[in-house]
Amino acid sequence: MSLHTLRSPKGSTKRKRRVARGIGSGMGKTATRGTKGQKARRQISPWFEGGQTPIHRRLPIKKGFRNVNHKEYAIVNLDDLQNLFEKGAEVTPEALINTGIIPGVKDGVKILAFGTLDKKLKVSAHKFSKAAAEAITKAGGEVIVL
C-alpha cells in the first residue's frame, strides 16, 4: 500500500446539493420546497409551533420553578416544645405526631427557634436552626440529628 493508492470508501463523500440553480439541476423552479403552502412561501421561525401557544408563553414567569430535589419539612417551634412536653421528656418525630403538633413527618422535622425554652429536653429531629440548637443546649437539653 502506498499513498497514491489510497482512496476514500465508496459512498463516503457526497456532492453538495445546489438548490434553485435552474431546471437542469433537478432542483430548480420550486427549489425542492414543493408547491404552495406556508413552507413553500417563506421561512418559518424554528420556534413557531403552528399556532399553538408558544413555549415561551406557556412557561411560568413570576412564580418560577419548583426544584425537583426540594425538601419540605414539618416545622416545630420552641414554644410548642415548651408548652406540650414535660421537663426531661424525649422529643421524637413520633412523639410530635402523637401530641398533634405536626400531622406527619413529610421529608423530615425541623426545629425552629420561635419562642423560648427553659426545660431540659432530649430533642431528636432531622434539622435544627442554629438558634434553636443553641437554645436547647443552653436549657440543658440534648440535640440529636437524625
C-alpha positions in Angstrom: 0.0 0.0 0.0 1.3 3.4 -0.9 -0.1 7.0 -0.6 -1.1 7.2 -4.3 -3.3 4.2 -4.0 -5.3 5.5 -1.0 -9.0 6.2 -1.8 -11.9 7.1 0.4 -14.5 4.3 0.6 -17.3 4.3 -1.9 -20.3 6.4 -0.8 -18.4 8.3 1.9 -18.4 11.6 0.1 -21.4 13.3 -1.5 -21.7 16.3 -3.7 -23.2 19.5 -2.2 -26.9 19.9 -3.1 -27.2 23.1 -5.2 -30.8 24.2 -4.9 -32.6 26.7 -7.1 -29.9 26.8 -9.8 -32.0 26.0 -12.9 -34.1 23.2 -14.2 -31.1 21.2 -15.3 -30.0 20.6 -11.7 -33.2 18.8 -11.0 -33.8 21.1 -8.1 -34.8 24.2 -9.9 -38.2 26.0 -10.1 -39.7 25.3 -6.6 -36.2 24.6 -5.1 -37.3 21.3 -3.5 -40.0 23.0 -1.5 -43.0 21.6 -3.3 -45.8 23.8 -4.5 -47.8 26.2 -2.4 -48.3 26.1 1.4 -46.6 28.0 4.2 -43.3 26.2 3.9 -43.0 26.9 0.2 -43.6 30.6 0.5 -41.3 31.8 3.3 -39.0 30.6 6.1 -40.8 29.7 9.4 -39.0 30.6 12.6 -37.7 27.4 14.3 -39.8 28.2 17.4 -43.1 28.6 15.6 -45.5 26.0 16.9 -48.2 26.0 14.3 -50.5 28.4 16.1 -50.2 26.6 19.5 -49.3 28.8 22.4 -45.6 29.0 22.2 -43.4 27.6 24.9 -42.1 31.0 26.0 -45.6 32.0 26.8 -46.5 28.7 28.5 -43.7 28.8 31.0 -44.2 30.4 34.4 -42.9 33.9 34.7 -43.1 35.2 38.2 -43.8 32.0 40.2 -40.6 30.3 38.9 -39.8 26.6 39.0 -40.0 24.1 41.8 -36.8 22.4 42.4 -37.1 18.7 41.8 -34.9 18.0 44.9 -36.8 20.4 47.1 -37.5 19.0 50.6 -40.5 20.1 52.7 -40.0 19.8 56.4 -42.6 19.7 59.2 -41.9 22.7 61.3 -41.9 22.8 65.1 -41.2 25.9 67.2 -39.5 26.0 70.6 -42.8 27.4 72.0 -44.6 24.1 71.1 -41.9 22.1 72.8 -42.2 24.3 75.9 -46.0 24.0 76.2 -46.5 20.4 75.3 -43.6 18.5 76.8 -42.6 17.9 80.4 -39.2 18.5 81.8 -36.7 15.7 80.9 -39.0 14.3 78.1 -37.6 12.7 75.0 -39.0 14.5 71.8 -39.0 12.4 68.7 -40.9 12.8 65.4 -43.3 10.0 66.6 -43.9 11.9 69.9 -44.6 15.1 67.9 -47.2 13.4 65.8 -48.8 11.8 68.8 -49.2 15.2 70.6 -50.7 16.7 67.4 -48.1 19.3 66.8 -47.4 18.0 63.3 -49.8 16.0 61.1 -46.9 14.0 59.5 -43.1 13.9 59.1 -43.1 14.9 55.3 -39.4 14.9 54.3 -38.3 15.4 57.9 -38.8 17.5 61.0 -37.1 20.9 61.5 -36.9 22.7 64.9 -37.0 26.5 64.7 -36.2 29.0 67.4 -39.5 30.8 67.7 -40.3 31.3 71.4 -38.3 30.4 74.4 -37.3 27.1 76.0 -36.3 26.7 79.7 -37.0 22.9 80.1 -34.3 20.2 79.7 -35.4 18.1 76.7 -33.8 15.5 74.6 -34.8 16.5 71.1 -34.4 14.3 68.0 -35.1 15.8 64.6 -33.8 15.9 61.0 -32.8 19.5 61.1 -32.3 22.4 63.6 -31.8 26.1 63.1 -28.6 27.3 64.7 -30.6 29.4 67.2 -32.9 26.5 68.1 -30.0 24.1 68.7 -28.3 26.7 70.9 -31.5 27.4 72.9 -32.0 23.6 73.6 -28.4 23.1 74.7 -28.5 26.3 76.8 -31.5 25.0 78.6 -29.5 21.8 79.4 -31.1 19.6 76.8 -29.6 17.5 74.1 -29.8 17.9 70.3 -29.8 14.7 68.2 -29.8 15.0 64.4 -31.5 12.0 62.7 
